[in-house]
Amino acid sequence: MVAWRDFAEEAPRIAEVFLRRHAATGHLCLLATTRSDGYPRISPMEPRFVDGRLALMGMPGTVKFRDLGRDARFCLHTATVDPFVGDGDAKLWGVAVDVQDAELHRLFADELFADAGLDLRGQEFRPFYVAELTGASSVNFENGQLTIASWKPGQGERVVRKS
């Protein structure tokens, strides 16, 4: 499993598409988790980057976080409204790890306040899920060609171009 900062070094093409789409939608992504009955659940969320990590944070007590507490596997997909995917699209797979680190929590709250004006400084975050990545993919148009990239830890990016 790989933290965001290491993933971005190993898979810069996919990371760039994810960051671009994440910014373009105001941080909105779709999180896939597994419900207690085994069926998939799709939930909107606004993941944040803090100290080289991807924090999967949101309103406490929601079913998506209960899902992650029971089965930590997830897929995170950049929100897409263009059926032709002209601006690209990215997906990340991994495991959500509850990181109880007061300094990381402080950095998160400070950055959230500076960026969005939401003041959660001084609060305790339980859980505080951080993504450890196990795979990723993206589609993007480069020089008029559909470029599909995929990544697994330690294997770098694999790129396929289609006309």
C-alpha positions as CSV (number, residue, x, y, z in Angstrom):
1,M,0.0,0.0,0.0
2,V,1.3,3.4,-0.9
3,A,0.7,7.0,0.5
4,W,-0.4,9.7,-1.9
5,R,3.0,11.4,-2.1
6,D,4.7,8.2,-3.2
7,F,1.9,7.3,-5.6
8,A,2.3,10.8,-7.2
9,E,6.0,10.1,-7.8
10,E,5.3,6.6,-9.3
11,A,2.3,7.6,-11.3
12,P,2.6,11.3,-12.3
13,R,0.2,11.1,-15.2
14,I,-2.6,9.6,-13.2
15,A,-1.9,11.9,-10.2
16,E,-2.1,15.0,-12.5
17,V,-5.5,13.9,-13.9
18,F,-6.8,13.3,-10.4
19,L,-5.6,16.6,-9.1
20,R,-6.9,18.5,-12.1
21,R,-10.4,16.9,-11.8
22,H,-10.4,17.2,-8.0
23,A,-9.7,20.9,-8.3
24,A,-12.2,21.5,-11.1
25,T,-15.1,20.1,-9.1
26,G,-14.4,21.9,-5.9
27,H,-12.8,18.7,-4.4
28,L,-15.9,16.6,-5.1
29,C,-15.3,12.9,-5.7
30,L,-17.4,9.7,-5.5
31,L,-16.4,7.2,-2.9
32,A,-17.3,3.5,-3.3
33,T,-17.5,1.4,-0.2
34,T,-19.1,-2.0,0.6
35,R,-22.3,-2.0,2.6
36,S,-22.9,-4.5,5.4
37,D,-25.1,-6.6,3.1
38,G,-22.2,-6.8,0.6
39,Y,-23.7,-4.5,-2.0
40,P,-21.7,-1.4,-3.2
41,R,-22.4,2.1,-1.9
42,I,-21.5,5.3,-3.8
43,S,-21.3,8.4,-1.7
44,P,-20.1,12.0,-2.5
45,M,-17.1,13.2,-0.5
46,E,-14.5,16.0,-0.6
47,P,-11.1,14.3,0.1
48,R,-8.3,16.6,1.1
49,F,-4.5,16.5,0.8
50,V,-2.6,17.0,4.0
51,D,1.1,16.4,4.6
52,G,1.5,14.3,1.4
53,R,-1.5,12.1,2.3
54,L,-5.0,11.8,0.9
55,A,-7.5,12.2,3.8
56,L,-10.9,10.7,3.2
57,M,-12.7,13.0,5.6
58,G,-16.4,14.0,6.0
59,M,-19.2,14.3,8.4
60,P,-18.7,11.8,11.3
61,G,-21.2,9.0,11.8
62,T,-22.2,8.6,8.2
63,V,-22.8,5.2,6.7
64,K,-19.8,5.5,4.3
65,F,-17.5,5.7,7.4
66,R,-19.3,2.8,9.1
67,D,-18.7,0.9,5.8
68,L,-14.9,1.7,5.9
69,G,-14.7,0.8,9.6
70,R,-16.1,-2.7,8.7
71,D,-14.3,-3.1,5.4
72,A,-11.5,-0.6,4.7
73,R,-11.4,-1.2,0.9
74,F,-12.6,1.7,-1.3
75,C,-12.6,3.2,-4.8
76,L,-12.4,7.0,-5.2
77,H,-13.6,8.4,-8.5
78,T,-13.3,12.0,-9.8
79,A,-16.7,13.5,-10.4
80,T,-17.5,13.5,-14.1
81,V,-20.2,15.3,-15.9
82,D,-18.8,15.1,-19.5
83,P,-19.9,11.8,-21.2
84,F,-16.9,12.2,-23.6
85,V,-14.5,12.6,-20.7
86,G,-12.8,15.5,-22.4
87,D,-11.3,16.8,-19.2
88,G,-10.1,13.3,-18.1
89,D,-11.1,11.0,-15.4
90,A,-9.3,9.1,-12.6
91,K,-9.9,6.3,-10.1
92,L,-7.9,5.3,-7.0
93,W,-8.3,2.0,-5.2
94,G,-7.0,1.3,-1.8
95,V,-7.5,0.8,1.9
96,A,-8.7,3.5,4.4
97,V,-6.5,3.6,7.5
98,D,-7.6,5.4,10.6
99,V,-4.6,7.5,11.5
100,Q,-4.8,8.9,15.0
101,D,-2.0,11.5,14.9
102,A,-2.7,14.8,16.6
103,E,-0.2,16.8,14.4
104,L,-1.8,15.5,11.2
105,H,-5.2,16.3,12.5
106,R,-4.1,19.9,13.4
107,L,-2.6,20.3,9.9
108,F,-5.8,19.1,8.3
109,A,-8.0,21.5,10.4
110,D,-5.7,24.4,9.7
111,E,-5.6,23.8,6.0
112,L,-9.4,23.2,5.9
113,F,-10.0,26.5,7.7
114,A,-7.5,28.4,5.4
115,D,-9.1,26.9,2.2
116,A,-12.8,26.7,3.0
117,G,-13.3,28.7,6.1
118,L,-14.7,25.7,8.0
119,D,-13.3,25.9,11.5
120,L,-12.7,22.4,12.9
121,R,-9.5,23.5,14.7
122,G,-9.1,21.9,18.1
123,Q,-11.5,19.1,17.4
124,E,-10.8,15.4,17.7
125,F,-11.2,13.3,14.6
126,R,-12.3,9.7,15.1
127,P,-12.0,8.2,12.7
128,F,-9.5,10.1,10.5
129,Y,-9.2,8.0,7.4
130,V,-6.1,8.3,5.2
131,A,-5.9,6.5,1.8
132,E,-3.2,3.8,1.3
133,L,-3.4,3.1,-2.4
134,T,-3.3,-0.3,-4.1
135,G,-4.1,0.8,-7.7
136,A,-5.2,3.6,-9.9
137,S,-6.2,4.4,-13.4
138,S,-7.0,7.4,-15.6
139,V,-8.3,8.3,-19.0
140,N,-7.2,11.5,-20.7
141,F,-6.9,13.0,-24.1
142,E,-3.4,13.9,-25.1
143,N,-2.5,15.2,-28.6
144,G,-5.9,14.0,-29.8
145,Q,-5.5,10.5,-28.6
146,L,-7.3,8.7,-25.7
147,T,-4.6,7.9,-23.2
148,I,-5.4,5.2,-20.6
149,A,-2.9,4.9,-17.7
150,S,-3.0,2.3,-15.0
151,W,-0.8,1.8,-11.9
152,K,0.0,-0.8,-9.3
153,P,2.6,-0.2,-6.5
154,G,6.1,-0.7,-7.5
155,Q,5.2,-1.2,-11.2
156,G,5.0,2.4,-12.4
157,E,2.5,3.6,-14.9
158,R,1.4,1.5,-17.8
159,V,0.1,3.7,-20.7
160,V,-2.0,2.7,-23.7
161,R,-3.0,5.1,-26.4
162,K,-5.9,4.7,-28.7
163,S,-6.7,6.7,-31.8
